[in-house]
């Protein structure tokens, strides 16, 4: 979670404790929006290791070890 999301969460908690429900909801919405964007961006970067199963990985490693 980014510092920006944590900042909005902290602001939301403070506004909730102060009784300002309008700003509380605005900060919660903004934090959720930023968090969802982060999650989308995070999943765009998938390593090849995550895409192949263990057996295929072992076969590739043995091919590399044999030199071809």
N, C-alpha and C positions, 0 to 999 in steps of 0.2 A: 504494500500500500504506500502510495507516495506521500510526501510531506504535505502536499496541497490537500489531499483527501483528509488526512488526519487533522489538518487545520480547520477544515469545514466541520468535521465531527466535533472537535473541541468547542468551536463556536456554537454549534447546535446545543451541546450539553449546557453551556453557560446560559444561553438564551432560554432553554427549558427551565433551568433552575431559577431564572429571574422572572419566569412567567410569561415571556414574550413568545407565544405559540406561533405567531405569523412568521417571525424571523427564524424560529426553530425549524419549522417545516421547510422554509426556503433553503436553509443551510443543509438540512438532511437531503433534500432533493438534489442540490448541487453536488454534495458528496457522493451520492449514489450515481449520479450521471458521470462524474469523473472516474469513479471506481469501475463502472461498466465499460467505459472507454479504455481504461487500462487493461482490463481483462481481455478485451478484443485484440488489442495490440500485442499483448503477451502471447496469445495463442497463434499469432502469425509466424512466430519464429519457432519452428519445430526442427529439432536435430534429426539427422538421418537415423541415428541410434534409436530414437523413439519410434521410428516408423517400421523398423525391421524386428523380427522375432529373434529369440536367442539362438535357435538352430541355424538360421541364415547368417547371423553374425559369426557364429563359430566356423561355418563354411568359408566365409570371406577371410577370416583370420588365418585359417589353414592354407588357403590359396596364397595369401600374402607371405606366409612363412615359407612355403615351397618355392616362391619366386615366380608364380605365374598361374 
